[in-house]
Amino acid sequence: MASSSTASPFCTWLLAACISSPYEKDHPMRSSIFQSPKRLSQWARRKKLISKCSYVGGADFASNLSSSFSVSGIHNLMSSFLAFEPCYDSKVLYESLAFFGSKRSRSRRQRQMNGAVHSGITMAVPVQRAEQGTTKKKPLTKQRRVVVTGLGVVTPLGHDPDVFYNSLLEGVSGISEIGAFDCARFPTKIAGEIKSFSTDGWVSPKLSKKADKFMLYLISAGKKALADGGITEEVMDNLDKRRCGVIIGSALGGMKVFNDAIEALRISYKKMNPFCIPFATTNMGSAILAMDLGWMGPNYSISTACATSNFCILNAAYHIMRGETDMMLCGGSEAAIIPIGLGGFSACKVLSQRNSEPTKASCPWDINRDGFVIGEGAGVLLLEELEHAKRRGANIYAEFLGGSFTCDAYHMTEPHPDGTGVALCIEKALDQSGVCREDVNYINAYAASTPTGDLKEYRAIIRCFGKNPELRVNSTKSMIGHLLGASGAVEAVATIKAIQTGCIHPNINLENPDESVDMNVLVGPKKEKLDIKVAMSNALGFGGHNSSILFAPYK
């Protein structure tokens, strides 16, 4: 024991020095590092040190150490040291390699950082004897926080976030008979249709005449989010536009423009709108908005059916978290209330046919639900890096904590019978965000008023959060219908407004709850006050796409 006590500090240093040396096989600069005369002389000196250590640990140890370092890399080197017990305690070594902090309970912010501290750099790790206590942990890497500083909407209940949310709180329905075209030949004649909309002040007259409505909704909502976020011309001039981006998607894109082009083609291609191809693609709305703003950061669209908006929001947040951008416009837009859109969904037999009572047709979790009601509109969030927002004195609505997405891998239009994909998505979202399930006390559910989908999501929610007596769940679709690719963003706006106001909107039309649901969990026909700790918003889509995003009050 006397010898081991003497050797311990030396072996501690030697281990740290060896581990900090790059591994020849994997290091991209191995030729210059391992073949230069200077490096060879340093290795020669280390071999001498290893031979000295063999007096303490035995000749076999020195041989094993040399072989491990030059042939098998760091993992075998570690194994050699594990066999050399007099120098250190193996438990202490593994604790010293635990870069992510202790196993004791951690704060949400610390848990959220767990996935963000990985590095490709090999670190020198000091090792102490067990008697000397545990080694000091590597400090957590600071993760960039993301906050919401602006909101923009175009919806059947209004085109201002406050007007929109106040209507939700009052239980006003935006669903009515379709007036844009004759629906006599369709089994469904109702929708969450936007009756009045003007692009004045938001979109140029020339573009307004040519572009599809989904693009007009997108650009308008995007610029409204900027205005709501205090991005004046003066602020815009001071932004680093290389670090500002746009990710606003659509499930169906410019259906009207493309449909009109097909009709024109029946006469001649010369009659087609020359912009029909670019105006039909889902990415062009984000591209044109970026052109208007001069924003040169990440710019693209994501199309994952009705989960589109959440995918866009989460990816936009990732760009900020990774330090690539400081500000992102994100969300979704949809304008599918046209004959081909209504006809296509009618052929799928997924739409409600409760034409005689439009305002009661969308009734998530009610036993009389017979399908979703199609809607249209756009929702856009202005996400911003926290310190960037604070420097310009921005009003912060909420903090974006994170989220996740999964795939059912089961059926094109039907959800997994057990809700496995949704439950997995929720679990991953909590893990990625570092949020305890007990902290989530409000969920804006996807619940589209379909016979099977509502219950599958509900069961997944109960499986994950059922033991939380404070949990409250509602569905915005009961009042505006299903906005398809825009639904997630518009519902995210509703979720953020709930955090800001401390009130959650009712579930209207829930007159005869399905026997499988618990009304102690679902919000009733009146708005409720709620001190929201963490809020979740779900969006699911054809193809088995699942997504969950989390927001919390900024503190």
C-alpha positions as CSV (number, residue, x, y, z in Angstrom):
1,M,0.0,0.0,0.0
2,A,2.9,2.3,0.6
3,S,4.1,2.0,-2.9
4,S,0.6,2.5,-4.3
5,S,0.2,5.7,-2.3
6,T,3.5,7.0,-3.7
7,A,2.6,6.1,-7.2
8,S,-1.0,7.4,-7.2
9,P,-0.3,11.1,-8.0
10,F,2.1,10.1,-10.8
11,C,-0.3,7.6,-12.3
12,T,-3.0,10.2,-12.1
13,W,-1.0,12.6,-14.1
14,L,0.0,9.9,-16.6
15,L,-3.6,8.8,-17.2
16,A,-4.6,12.4,-17.8
17,A,-1.7,13.0,-20.2
18,C,-2.4,9.8,-22.1
19,I,-6.1,10.4,-22.5
20,S,-5.6,13.9,-23.7
21,S,-3.3,12.6,-26.5
22,P,-5.2,12.2,-29.8
23,Y,-5.9,8.7,-31.0
24,E,-3.8,8.0,-34.1
25,K,-6.3,6.0,-36.1
26,D,-9.2,8.4,-35.8
27,H,-7.4,11.8,-35.7
28,P,-7.7,13.6,-39.0
29,M,-4.2,15.2,-38.5
30,R,-2.5,11.9,-37.4
31,S,0.3,12.1,-40.0
32,S,1.6,15.5,-38.8
33,I,1.0,14.8,-35.1
34,F,2.4,11.3,-34.8
35,Q,5.2,11.3,-37.4
36,S,7.0,14.6,-36.6
37,P,10.4,14.3,-34.8
38,K,9.1,16.5,-32.0
39,R,6.1,14.3,-31.4
40,L,8.2,11.2,-31.6
41,S,10.6,12.5,-29.0
42,Q,7.6,13.3,-26.7
43,W,6.4,9.7,-27.1
44,A,9.8,8.4,-26.3
45,R,9.8,10.3,-23.1
46,R,6.4,9.0,-22.2
47,K,7.6,5.4,-22.8
48,K,10.2,6.1,-20.1
49,L,7.5,7.3,-17.8
50,I,5.5,4.2,-18.4
51,S,8.4,2.0,-17.7
52,K,8.8,3.8,-14.3
53,C,5.2,3.2,-13.5
54,S,5.8,-0.5,-14.2
55,Y,7.8,-0.7,-10.9
56,V,4.5,0.0,-9.1
57,G,2.0,-1.9,-11.3
58,G,4.2,-4.6,-12.8
59,A,5.8,-5.1,-16.2
60,D,2.6,-6.4,-17.7
61,F,0.9,-3.1,-17.0
62,A,3.5,-1.1,-18.9
63,S,3.3,-3.4,-21.8
64,N,-0.5,-3.3,-21.8
65,L,-0.5,0.5,-21.6
66,S,1.9,0.9,-24.5
67,S,0.0,-1.5,-26.6
68,S,-3.4,0.0,-25.8
69,F,-2.4,3.5,-26.7
70,S,-0.7,2.7,-30.0
71,V,-3.0,0.0,-31.3
72,S,-6.5,-0.2,-29.7
73,G,-7.1,3.4,-28.8
74,I,-8.5,5.0,-25.7
75,H,-11.1,2.3,-24.8
76,N,-8.3,-0.4,-24.5
77,L,-6.2,2.1,-22.6
78,M,-9.0,2.5,-20.1
79,S,-9.2,-1.3,-19.7
80,S,-5.5,-1.4,-18.9
81,F,-6.0,1.1,-16.2
82,L,-9.0,-0.8,-14.8
83,A,-6.7,-3.7,-14.2
84,F,-4.2,-1.6,-12.3
85,E,-6.2,-1.2,-9.1
86,P,-3.4,0.2,-6.8
87,C,-3.3,3.5,-8.7
88,Y,-7.0,4.5,-8.3
89,D,-10.6,3.5,-7.7
90,S,-12.4,2.5,-11.0
91,K,-15.7,4.0,-9.7
92,V,-14.0,7.3,-9.3
93,L,-12.7,7.1,-12.9
94,Y,-16.1,6.6,-14.3
95,E,-17.5,9.4,-12.2
96,S,-14.8,11.7,-13.5
97,L,-15.9,10.9,-17.0
98,A,-19.5,11.8,-16.3
99,F,-19.5,15.1,-18.1
100,F,-23.3,15.6,-17.6
101,G,-23.3,16.3,-13.9
102,S,-24.3,14.2,-10.8
103,K,-27.2,11.8,-10.7
104,R,-29.0,13.9,-8.2
105,S,-32.2,15.7,-9.2
106,R,-31.5,18.7,-11.5
107,S,-33.3,21.7,-12.6
108,R,-35.2,21.8,-15.9
109,R,-32.6,24.1,-17.4
110,Q,-29.8,21.6,-16.4
111,R,-31.8,18.7,-17.7
112,Q,-32.4,20.5,-21.0
113,M,-28.7,21.0,-21.4
114,N,-27.9,17.3,-21.2
115,G,-28.0,16.8,-24.9
116,A,-26.1,20.0,-25.8
117,V,-22.7,19.5,-24.1
118,H,-21.3,16.8,-26.4
119,S,-18.0,17.8,-28.0
120,G,-15.6,16.2,-30.5
121,I,-12.6,17.3,-28.4
122,T,-10.8,14.6,-26.3
123,M,-10.5,15.9,-22.8
124,A,-7.8,15.3,-20.2
125,V,-9.5,13.6,-17.2
126,P,-7.9,13.9,-13.7
127,V,-8.3,10.8,-11.5
128,Q,-8.2,10.9,-7.7
129,R,-8.0,8.1,-5.1
130,A,-11.4,7.1,-3.7
131,E,-10.3,8.4,-0.3
132,Q,-10.0,11.9,-1.7
133,G,-13.7,12.1,-2.8
134,T,-15.3,12.4,-6.2
135,T,-13.7,14.4,-9.0
136,K,-15.0,17.8,-10.0
137,K,-17.6,17.5,-12.8
138,K,-17.1,19.2,-16.2
139,P,-19.3,22.4,-16.2
140,L,-22.4,22.3,-18.4
141,T,-22.1,24.0,-21.7
142,K,-24.4,27.0,-21.8
143,Q,-27.3,26.4,-24.2
144,R,-28.9,29.3,-26.1
145,R,-32.4,29.8,-24.9
146,V,-35.3,30.5,-27.3
147,V,-38.2,32.8,-26.6
148,V,-41.3,33.9,-28.5
149,T,-41.4,37.6,-29.1
150,G,-44.0,38.0,-31.9
151,L,-47.3,36.4,-33.0
152,G,-49.2,36.6,-36.3
153,V,-52.4,34.9,-37.4
154,V,-54.9,34.8,-40.2
155,T,-57.9,32.7,-39.0
156,P,-61.7,32.3,-39.3
157,L,-62.0,34.2,-36.0
158,G,-59.9,37.2,-36.9
159,H,-56.4,38.3,-38.0
160,D,-55.1,39.7,-34.8
161,P,-53.8,37.4,-32.0
162,D,-55.8,39.2,-29.3
163,V,-59.0,39.2,-31.3
164,F,-58.5,35.6,-32.2
165,Y,-57.8,34.5,-28.6
166,N,-60.6,36.5,-27.1
167,S,-63.1,34.9,-29.5
168,L,-61.7,31.5,-28.4
169,L,-62.2,32.4,-24.7
170,E,-65.8,33.3,-25.4
171,G,-66.5,30.1,-27.2
172,V,-67.2,31.7,-30.5
173,S,-67.3,29.3,-33.5
174,G,-65.8,30.4,-36.9
175,I,-67.4,27.5,-38.8
176,S,-70.1,28.3,-41.3
177,E,-71.5,27.4,-44.7
178,I,-69.0,27.7,-47.5
179,G,-69.5,30.8,-49.6
180,A,-66.6,30.8,-52.0
181,F,-68.1,28.3,-54.4
182,D,-71.2,26.2,-54.9
183,C,-71.0,23.1,-52.7
184,A,-74.2,21.4,-53.9
185,R,-72.4,18.4,-55.4
186,F,-70.4,17.7,-52.2
187,P,-71.6,15.8,-49.1
188,T,-69.9,18.5,-46.9
189,K,-70.9,22.1,-47.3
190,I,-69.3,23.7,-44.2
191,A,-65.8,24.9,-43.3
192,G,-63.8,27.2,-41.1
193,E,-63.7,29.7,-44.0
194,I,-62.1,33.1,-43.9
195,K,-64.9,35.4,-45.0
196,S,-63.0,38.7,-45.0
197,F,-59.3,39.2,-45.8
198,S,-57.2,42.0,-47.1
199,T,-53.6,42.1,-48.1
200,D,-53.4,45.9,-47.9
201,G,-50.2,47.0,-46.3
202,W,-48.8,43.5,-46.1
203,V,-48.5,42.2,-49.7
204,S,-47.9,44.1,-52.9
205,P,-50.9,44.5,-55.2
206,K,-49.1,42.8,-58.0
207,L,-48.3,39.7,-56.0
208,S,-51.8,39.7,-54.5
209,K,-53.3,39.2,-58.0
210,K,-51.1,36.3,-59.0
211,A,-50.2,34.3,-55.8
212,D,-52.2,31.6,-54.2
213,K,-54.1,32.4,-51.0
214,F,-51.8,30.1,-48.9
215,M,-48.9,32.4,-49.8
216,L,-50.9,35.6,-49.1
217,Y,-52.0,34.3,-45.7
218,L,-48.4,33.3,-45.0
219,I,-46.8,36.6,-45.9
220,S,-49.4,38.6,-44.1
221,A,-49.2,36.5,-40.9
222,G,-45.4,36.6,-41.0
223,K,-45.3,40.4,-41.3
224,K,-47.9,40.7,-38.6
225,A,-45.7,38.6,-36.3
226,L,-42.8,41.0,-37.0
227,A,-45.0,44.0,-36.2
228,D,-46.2,42.4,-33.1
229,G,-42.6,41.7,-32.1
230,G,-41.6,45.3,-32.4
231,I,-39.5,44.9,-35.5
232,T,-39.8,48.4,-36.8
233,E,-37.9,49.7,-39.8
234,E,-35.2,51.1,-37.5
235,V,-34.9,47.7,-35.7
236,M,-34.9,45.9,-39.0
237,D,-32.0,48.1,-40.3
238,N,-29.9,47.1,-37.3
239,L,-30.5,43.4,-37.5
240,D,-27.8,41.1,-38.9
241,K,-29.9,39.7,-41.7
242,R,-27.5,36.9,-42.3
243,R,-28.7,35.5,-38.9
244,C,-32.4,35.7,-39.5
245,G,-34.4,33.0,-41.3
246,V,-37.8,31.8,-42.3
247,I,-39.3,28.3,-42.0
248,I,-43.1,28.4,-42.7
249,G,-44.6,25.3,-44.3
250,S,-47.8,24.1,-45.9
251,A,-49.3,20.7,-46.2
252,L,-50.9,21.3,-49.7
253,G,-49.3,24.5,-51.0
254,G,-50.8,26.4,-53.8
255,M,-53.6,24.1,-54.8
256,K,-55.8,26.9,-56.4
257,V,-53.0,28.1,-58.6
258,F,-52.1,24.6,-59.7
259,N,-55.8,23.7,-60.3
260,D,-56.3,26.8,-62.4
261,A,-53.2,25.9,-64.4
262,I,-54.6,22.5,-65.2
263,E,-57.9,24.0,-66.4
264,A,-55.9,26.5,-68.6
265,L,-53.9,23.6,-70.0
266,R,-57.1,22.1,-71.4
267,I,-57.1,25.0,-73.8
268,S,-53.3,25.6,-74.2
269,Y,-50.2,25.8,-72.2
270,K,-50.0,29.4,-73.3
271,K,-53.0,30.2,-71.2
272,M,-51.3,28.9,-68.0
273,N,-50.0,31.3,-65.3
274,P,-46.3,31.4,-66.0
275,F,-45.8,31.4,-62.2
276,C,-48.0,28.4,-61.6
277,I,-45.2,26.0,-60.7
278,P,-43.3,28.3,-58.2
279,F,-46.5,29.6,-56.7
280,A,-47.7,26.0,-56.1
281,T,-44.6,24.8,-54.3
282,T,-44.7,24.9,-50.5
283,N,-41.4,26.6,-50.1
284,M,-42.1,29.7,-52.2
285,G,-44.0,31.5,-49.4
286,S,-41.0,31.5,-47.1
287,A,-38.8,32.4,-50.0
288,I,-40.8,35.5,-51.0
289,L,-41.2,36.6,-47.4
290,A,-37.4,36.4,-47.0
291,M,-36.9,38.4,-50.2
292,D,-39.2,41.1,-48.9
293,L,-37.3,41.2,-45.6
294,G,-33.8,40.6,-47.0
295,W,-33.3,37.8,-44.5
296,M,-30.5,35.5,-45.7
297,G,-30.5,32.9,-43.0
298,P,-32.1,29.4,-43.2
299,N,-35.1,29.4,-45.5
300,Y,-37.2,26.4,-46.4
301,S,-40.5,24.7,-45.8
302,I,-41.4,21.4,-44.3
303,S,-44.5,19.5,-45.4
304,T,-45.6,16.7,-43.0
305,A,-49.4,17.0,-43.6
306,C,-51.2,18.3,-40.5
307,A,-48.0,18.2,-38.4
308,T,-46.3,20.7,-40.7
309,S,-46.3,23.7,-38.4
310,N,-44.8,22.0,-35.4
311,F,-42.0,20.5,-37.5
312,C,-41.3,24.0,-38.8
313,I,-41.3,25.6,-35.3
314,L,-39.1,23.0,-33.8
315,N,-36.5,23.1,-36.7
316,A,-36.5,26.9,-36.5
317,A,-35.8,26.7,-32.7
318,Y,-32.9,24.3,-33.4
319,H,-31.2,26.8,-35.7
320,I,-31.2,29.3,-32.9
321,M,-30.1,26.8,-30.2
322,R,-27.2,25.7,-32.4
323,G,-26.0,29.3,-32.7
324,E,-26.7,29.6,-36.5
325,T,-29.4,32.3,-36.2
326,D,-30.7,34.9,-33.7
327,M,-34.2,35.3,-35.1
328,M,-36.6,33.0,-37.0
329,L,-40.1,33.3,-38.4
330,C,-41.8,29.9,-38.3
331,G,-45.2,28.3,-38.6
332,G,-47.6,27.2,-41.3
333,S,-50.2,28.3,-43.8
334,E,-53.1,26.6,-45.7
335,A,-55.8,27.5,-48.2
336,A,-57.5,24.3,-49.3
337,I,-61.1,25.3,-49.2
338,I,-61.6,25.0,-52.9
339,P,-63.5,22.3,-54.9
340,I,-60.5,20.0,-55.4
341,G,-59.6,20.2,-51.7
342,L,-63.2,19.7,-50.4
343,G,-63.7,16.9,-53.0
344,G,-60.5,15.2,-52.1
345,F,-61.2,15.0,-48.4
346,S,-64.8,14.1,-49.0
347,A,-63.5,11.1,-51.1
348,C,-61.4,10.1,-48.1
349,K,-64.6,10.2,-46.0
350,V,-62.9,12.1,-43.2
351,L,-65.1,15.3,-43.2
352,S,-68.0,16.0,-41.0
353,Q,-71.4,16.1,-42.8
354,R,-73.3,17.9,-40.1
355,N,-74.3,20.6,-42.5
356,S,-77.4,21.7,-40.7
357,E,-75.5,22.8,-37.6
358,P,-72.2,24.2,-38.8
359,T,-71.2,25.7,-35.4
360,K,-71.7,22.3,-33.7
361,A,-70.0,20.2,-36.4
362,S,-66.5,20.2,-34.9
363,C,-66.9,18.4,-31.5
364,P,-63.7,16.7,-30.3
365,W,-64.3,13.9,-27.9
366,D,-68.1,14.1,-28.2
367,I,-69.9,10.9,-28.9
368,N,-71.6,12.4,-32.0
369,R,-68.4,13.5,-33.8
370,D,-68.4,12.3,-37.4
371,G,-65.2,13.8,-38.9
372,F,-63.2,17.0,-39.0
373,V,-64.2,20.4,-40.4
374,I,-61.7,21.8,-42.9
375,G,-60.4,25.2,-42.1
376,E,-57.9,27.7,-43.6
377,G,-55.5,30.4,-42.4
378,A,-52.0,30.9,-41.2
379,G,-50.1,31.2,-37.9
380,V,-46.5,32.5,-37.5
381,L,-44.3,32.8,-34.4
382,L,-41.3,35.1,-34.1
383,L,-38.7,33.0,-32.2
384,E,-35.6,34.8,-30.9
385,E,-32.5,34.0,-28.9
386,L,-33.0,35.2,-25.4
387,E,-30.1,37.6,-25.1
388,H,-30.8,39.0,-28.5
389,A,-34.4,39.7,-27.5
390,K,-33.3,41.3,-24.2
391,R,-30.8,43.6,-25.9
392,R,-33.5,45.1,-28.1
393,G,-36.0,45.3,-25.2
394,A,-38.4,42.9,-26.8
395,N,-41.7,41.8,-25.2
396,I,-41.3,38.1,-24.4
397,Y,-44.6,36.1,-24.5
398,A,-43.1,32.8,-23.4
399,E,-40.1,30.5,-23.6
400,F,-39.8,27.7,-26.1
401,L,-38.5,24.7,-24.3
402,G,-38.2,22.1,-27.1
403,G,-40.1,19.2,-28.6
404,S,-39.9,16.1,-30.7
405,F,-41.4,14.2,-33.6
406,T,-42.0,10.6,-34.3
407,C,-43.7,8.3,-36.9
408,D,-46.3,5.7,-36.3
409,A,-45.0,3.6,-39.1
410,Y,-48.4,2.0,-39.2
411,H,-51.0,3.4,-41.7
412,M,-51.3,6.2,-44.2
413,T,-54.3,7.9,-42.7
414,E,-55.2,5.9,-39.5
415,P,-53.4,6.5,-36.2
416,H,-51.7,3.6,-34.4
417,P,-54.4,1.7,-32.5
418,D,-52.4,1.9,-29.2
419,G,-51.3,5.5,-29.7
420,T,-47.7,4.2,-29.5
421,G,-46.3,6.8,-31.8
422,V,-48.0,9.7,-30.0
423,A,-46.9,8.5,-26.6
424,L,-43.3,8.0,-27.8
425,C,-43.4,11.6,-29.2
426,I,-44.5,13.0,-25.9
427,E,-41.9,11.1,-24.0
428,K,-39.1,12.2,-26.3
429,A,-40.3,15.8,-26.2
430,L,-40.2,15.8,-22.4
431,D,-36.7,14.2,-22.4
432,Q,-35.3,16.6,-25.0
433,S,-36.7,19.6,-23.2
434,G,-35.6,18.5,-19.8
435,V,-39.2,18.8,-18.5
436,C,-40.7,16.7,-15.7
437,R,-44.1,15.3,-16.7
438,E,-45.5,16.6,-13.4
439,D,-44.8,20.2,-14.6
440,V,-47.0,19.9,-17.7
441,N,-50.4,21.1,-16.6
442,Y,-51.9,22.3,-20.0
443,I,-52.2,20.5,-23.3
444,N,-53.6,22.0,-26.5
445,A,-54.5,18.7,-28.1
446,Y,-54.5,17.9,-31.8
447,A,-58.1,16.4,-31.4
448,A,-59.7,17.0,-34.8
449,S,-63.1,15.5,-34.0
450,T,-62.5,12.2,-35.8
451,P,-64.0,9.0,-34.4
452,T,-60.7,7.2,-33.9
453,G,-58.0,9.9,-33.7
454,D,-59.4,11.8,-30.7
455,L,-59.3,8.7,-28.5
456,K,-55.9,7.5,-29.6
457,E,-54.3,10.8,-28.7
458,Y,-56.3,11.1,-25.5
459,R,-55.1,7.6,-24.3
460,A,-51.5,8.5,-25.1
461,I,-51.9,11.7,-23.1
462,I,-53.4,9.9,-20.1
463,R,-50.7,7.2,-20.3
464,C,-48.0,9.9,-20.0
465,F,-49.7,12.4,-17.7
466,G,-52.7,10.7,-16.1
467,K,-51.4,11.0,-12.6
468,N,-51.3,14.8,-12.7
469,P,-54.5,16.1,-11.0
470,E,-53.8,19.6,-12.4
471,L,-53.7,18.6,-16.1
472,R,-56.2,20.4,-18.3
473,V,-56.7,19.6,-22.0
474,N,-58.6,21.4,-24.8
475,S,-58.9,21.6,-28.6
476,T,-58.9,24.8,-30.5
477,K,-60.3,22.9,-33.5
478,S,-63.7,22.9,-31.8
479,M,-64.1,26.5,-32.9
480,I,-62.0,27.0,-36.0
481,G,-62.0,23.6,-37.6
482,H,-58.8,21.9,-38.8
483,L,-56.4,24.2,-40.6
484,L,-54.3,21.3,-41.8
485,G,-50.7,22.4,-42.2
486,A,-51.4,25.7,-40.4
487,S,-53.2,24.1,-37.5
488,G,-50.1,23.6,-35.3
489,A,-49.0,27.2,-35.6
490,V,-52.4,28.7,-35.0
491,E,-52.8,26.4,-32.0
492,A,-49.3,27.3,-30.8
493,V,-50.5,30.9,-30.8
494,A,-53.5,29.9,-28.7
495,T,-51.2,28.0,-26.3
496,I,-48.9,31.0,-25.9
497,K,-51.8,33.4,-25.3
498,A,-53.1,31.0,-22.6
499,I,-49.7,31.4,-20.9
500,Q,-49.8,35.1,-21.2
501,T,-53.4,35.6,-20.1
502,G,-53.7,32.8,-17.5
503,C,-56.9,31.6,-19.1
504,I,-57.5,28.6,-21.2
505,H,-60.4,28.4,-23.7
506,P,-63.3,26.0,-23.5
507,N,-64.1,22.9,-25.5
508,I,-67.3,23.8,-27.2
509,N,-69.8,21.2,-28.5
510,L,-68.6,18.7,-25.9
511,E,-72.2,17.9,-24.9
512,N,-72.1,14.1,-24.8
513,P,-68.5,13.1,-23.9
514,D,-67.3,9.8,-25.1
515,E,-67.4,7.3,-22.3
516,S,-63.7,6.8,-22.6
517,V,-62.8,10.3,-21.6
518,D,-62.5,11.9,-18.1
519,M,-64.2,15.3,-17.9
520,N,-61.9,16.1,-14.9
521,V,-59.1,16.3,-17.5
522,L,-60.9,17.9,-20.4
523,V,-61.9,21.6,-20.2
524,G,-65.7,22.2,-20.1
525,P,-67.9,24.6,-22.0
526,K,-66.5,27.7,-20.2
527,K,-63.1,29.2,-20.1
528,E,-61.0,28.5,-17.0
529,K,-58.2,30.2,-15.2
530,L,-55.0,28.3,-15.0
531,D,-51.5,29.1,-13.8
532,I,-49.6,27.3,-16.5
533,K,-46.3,25.8,-15.6
534,V,-45.5,24.1,-18.9
535,A,-47.8,23.9,-21.9
536,M,-47.7,21.3,-24.7
537,S,-49.2,21.6,-28.1
538,N,-49.6,18.4,-30.3
539,A,-49.9,18.1,-34.0
540,L,-50.4,14.8,-35.9
541,G,-50.7,14.2,-39.6
542,F,-51.4,11.7,-42.4
543,G,-48.5,9.4,-42.8
544,G,-48.3,8.8,-39.1
545,H,-46.4,12.0,-38.4
546,N,-46.5,13.0,-34.7
547,S,-45.1,16.2,-33.1
548,S,-45.2,17.8,-29.7
549,I,-43.7,21.2,-28.7
550,L,-43.4,22.8,-25.3
551,F,-43.7,26.3,-24.0
552,A,-43.5,27.9,-20.5
553,P,-43.7,31.3,-18.9
554,Y,-40.4,33.2,-19.3
555,K,-38.6,33.5,-16.0
